[in-house]
Amino acid sequence: MKKKMNFCVVLVSALFVFGFAVLGVLTPDKKISESERRPLAVFPNLTAEKVVDGSFTADFEKYTLDHFPLRDSFRRIKALVSRYVFGQKDNNDLYCTDGHLSKLDYPGNLESVKRATDRFRDVIKKYADKDRKVFFSIIPDKNFYLASKNGYPSIDYESFFSYAVDSMNEAEYIDITDLLDISCYYRTDSHWRQDKIIGVAERVAQRLGVVLDTDFTESELTDSFFGVFAGQSALPVKPDTLSIFENSSTKNSIVYDRETDSEIPVYDLEKVSGQDLYEVFLSGPKSLLKIKNPENPAGKKLVIFRDSFASSLAPLLISGFSEITLVDIRYISPMILDRFVDFSGQDILFLYSAGVLNNSVTIK
């Protein structure tokens, strides 16, 4: 009986291993992980040099882990066991609390803040029109509202913000933290919700000396928006609702994309069926966009140095300006901007999330 039991265990184990090996060979490789939104490892080149130095083995291990059969299912099992069996508070730096997913970003890196503000000051020195104003605003990340009060490691945001503002003394600071709370962010994503930031747009506009048309019409695009944290955490979570706010300015403005030398819509509705639904707002990551508002031809002009958060804020600001230029210096060097942007007669706004300031290696 014991021998039969041992034989069955060995047989089942062999079939399990052999079955997964065959399934792995037969399953076509994917280029990206849709749930994690990252490229997957490719099969490494087999060379004598790579075998000798051990890099082939390391790369092959990454490849097999990325293409393991039923990988997403096993990732979910691991996340559930870690959270509900072992009581682990985070999984791969992602945690869930107050109904929100967020990613730990600790400790605060003042060297990173200095690097970012040094780059901003270089821009001011090189491009800012002396007759126009420069503004600076920091968008708090979700950890600002979640981490410390729920027992997670947290940046000292008071010192972090003070250091950033003091480092940008050439600019007028626009504080927006009192206008936001955790409900202003998507539960499964890092970004803020457009339907919750009209007050932010109004404060920015007031400080810049313009009046907005806030007669918006809300259109719900989907109630099945899973943000970037949903796939990365591998936890079962409820989706968010994603809406856009439109008025005559958003409908009639012309958005020019310098990268593709083409016009794009303010709201790219084709992205609703894409991998990242937040790209509905100004078509996602873009290095240089120019929005022209034919309804306000004599209005002010504004250049916004920004990260992805501004993609959903900028449409709310369009009515107050004749022209808004959006520059993302994570994708274009700020030192060559005079080839593409005429800064004369334009106010400048630096609008960055705390997460980018704390990880400014992405800024060129």
N, C-alpha and C positions, 0 to 999 in steps of 0.2 A: 504493500500500500504506500509506504514511504517512498519507495523507488518510483512508483507511478506518479506520485505527487511532485517529486523533484523533476521528473521528466516533463510533466505538464508545465511547470514553472519555466523550465529552460525553453520549451517549445514556444510558449506564449511570448517570452522575452525575445526569442530569436525572430519570431514572426513580427513582433512589434518593431524591432530594430530594422529588420529587412524591409518591412512594409514602408516604413518612413523613408528609408534609403531609396527605394524604388519610386515612391511618390515624389521625393525631392528631385530625382533625375528626370521624371516625366513632366513635372510642373514647369512651365516656361518661367524664366527669370523676369522679375519686374524691375523697372528702372527706378521707380520711386515708391516710397511707402505713403499711400494716400492718408492713412490714419496719423502718421507721425509728420507728414509733410517734409520729408527729407529724401535725398537720393540714397539708394541702396548700394552696397558694395558690389563691384563687378568682379568676375573671376580673374584672379591675378595672372600675369604672364609668368610662365614657367621658364626660368633661366638658371643656369648653373650659379651665377653670382647671387641671385636671390635665395637659392637653396642653401648656399654656404653661409650667408650672413643671417639667415633665419627669417628674412622679411616675407618670403613666400608663405611660410607656415603661419605667420601672424596675419597676413592678408587673406589667406585661405580660411582661417578661423572666422574673421570678420564676415567673409562672404557666406560661409555656411550658416552663421547666426542670423544674417539678414534674410536668407532665403529658406529658412527652416519651414517645413510644411505646417500649416495651421498656426503660423507664428503669432498672428494677432489674437487668436483664441488663447494661446498659452500666455501671452502678455496679460490678457484680462484676468486669467486665473491667478497669475502671480500677484497682480495688483490687488485683487479681492482678498487673497490669503494674507498678504502683507498688512492690509488695512483692518480686516475684520477678525482674523485669527491671531495674528501676532501683535495687533494694536499699533502698527507702525504709522506714525503721523504723516509721513510723506513718502512718496515713491518717485525716485529719480528727480528729487527736488520739487515735485509737484504735490500740492496738498489740496484738500477739499474741506471747506468750512463755511458756515453761514450760507450754504447753498451755492457757493462759488468755488471754482477751481482757480488756483493761482500758482505761480512759480516762485520759489524762494530766490531772493536776490540779496545776498548778504556776504560779507559786510559792505558798508558804504566805502566807496573808493574815491577819496578826495583827489588823488592823483589823476584819476580818470576825469573827474569834473574839471580839474585844471586844464587837462589836455583839450577838453571840449571847449571851454570858455576861451582858451588861448586861440583856438581856431576861429571862434566867433569874433574875437577882437581883431584878428588879422583881416577878416572880412570887412569889419567896420572901418578899419584904417584904410583899406584899399578901395572900398566901393561906396561907403555911406556919403550921401550928399549932405554937405554942411548945413543946407537950408531945410533939411527934412529931419524927422525924428527916428530914433531907434528904440525898439521895445523888446522886452524879454519876458517870457512866461514859461513856467515849468508845469507840466501835467503830472500830477501824482499817479503812481502806479497802484494796482489793486492792493499791494502789500501795505501801502500807506494806511489803508482802512481795515485790513484783515490781520496782518501778521502779529503785531505786538499784543493786541487784546486777546488773541487766541493762543498765546504761548509759543509762537514761532519766532525764530531769530529775525530781528528787524533792524534796518538802518535807523540811525538817529536822524530822522527826517528834519528836525528843527535845525540841527547843525549843518546837515547836508544842503538844505535849501539856502540857509544863510550864507554858507560859503560860496555857493553858485551865484547868488545875487550880488554879493560883495565883489566877486571876480568880474562881474559885468557892470561895473559902475558907469560905463559909457551909455548904458541903456536904461530906460524907464521900466521898472518891473511891474508886471500886471499879475496880481495874485488872484488865482481862481480856485484855490483849495476850498474856500468856504462855500462854493457853489456846487460842490460835488460830494457824493457819498458812494458807498459800494453799489447802490442800486443804479448808478449811472454807468455801470460797466456790464458788458455781457457776462453771463455766468460761466460760460465755457471758453472765453477768449480773454486776451489781455486788453482789448480796446474798449473805448467808451461808446455808449449808445448815442446815436445821433438825436433820438427823441428826447434825450436827457440833457443836452448841452446847448439848448437855445439861449439859456441864461449866460453861458460862457461866451457865446457869440455876441450877445448884446453888450457884455462888459468890455470885451475886446474892441468892439466897434465904438463904444462910448469913449474909451481911452484914446482911440485913434482919430476921434473927431468926425465920425460918420454916423448916419442913421440907417438902420436896416428896415427892410420890408419883411416883417415877421408874419405876414399873412400866408402861412404855409398850409399846404395840403399834405396830410400824411398818407402814405401808401405802404401797406404791409406786403412785403415781397415773399416772405416765407416764415412759417413758424417751426421750421426744421433746420435752423442754423446751428451747426456744431463748430465751435471755434477751435483754434489751434490746440488748446489745452485738453480738449475732449479726447482726441486721438493719442496725444502724448501720455496722458495719464492712464489710459486703457481702462478706466472705470466706467461703469454704466451711468450715464448722466442724462438729464432731460435737456432737450435742445432749447435754444433761444429763439426769440422772434426778431427778425431783422426788417426794419422799416426805413423808408427814405422820406425826406421832407422837401417838397417842391413848391416853388412860386414861379412867377413869370420870368424872373432873372435866371433861375436854374434851367428853365426850359429853353430860353432863347440865347443864352451865352454860348460862345464858341471857345472850345478848349483845344489848344494846339499842343501836341506832343512832340517835343524836339527829338526824342529818340527815334521815333518812326517817321518823322516829318509828315504827320497826318493829324487830322482832327478826330477827337474822341468825345463821347458824351460826358456830361457831368456825372450821370449815373449810368454805368455800363450794365444794363440788365442781362446781357448774355452771361455775365459772371455768376448769376444765380445758379446756373447749372454747372459751375466750375468747382475746382477743388477748394478754393478759399473765397467764401461768399463776401467777406469784407472788401474784396477787390471791386465790388459794385461801386464803391466810392472812388471816382476818378481813375478807375481801371487798375488800381493797385500800385505796387512800387514803380515809381517813375522818377528819373533824375531831374527832369526840367519840364514844367508845364506852364503855359500862359493862358489865363482865362480872360477873355474880353467880353465885357457886358455892354451890348448895344443900347440897353435901356438907360444907361448912366454915362454917356460919352464924355461929359465934362467933370466927372467925379475924380476922386483921388486915385493914385496908383499905389500898390503895395507889393513888396517882395517878402515872402514868408520862407525862411529857412526852417526846415521841418523834418519830422519823421512821419510814420504812417498815421498817427493820430490826426494830423491836419487834413487828411483826405476826407474825413467826414465833417470836419469843422468848416473848411473852406467854402463848400456850397452854401452854407448858412450866411456867409459874409459877402457873397457876390453882389447883392443888391446895393451895398454901400460903396462900391468902387467901380471905376471904369475898367480897371485892369488889375488882376492879381497874378503874380508870378510865384510859382511854387518850386523851391529848389531843395533837393535832397542831396547833401554833400556826403552821404554815404556811398553814392553812386557816381558822383562827378566831382572832380577837384575844384575847390573854390577859387583857385588861383587862375583858372582859365574862363571864369564866368563872364568877363567883359567881352568875350567873343560872341556871347549869345544874349546877354542882358544889358540893357541901358538903364543904369541905376539913377540917372539924373531925375530929380523931381519925384522920387519914390521914397515913401517911408519903408522901414525894414522891421520885421518882426521875427525874432528867434523863438520858435515854439517847439519845445522838446519835452519828451516824457522823461521821468526820473530814471527809468530803465536804460535809456540810451545814454544819458549823462553818466550813469554808473558803469557803463560798458562802452566807452567812447572809442575803443579801438576800431569800431566800424566807420568812424568819421574820417574822411580823407584829409 
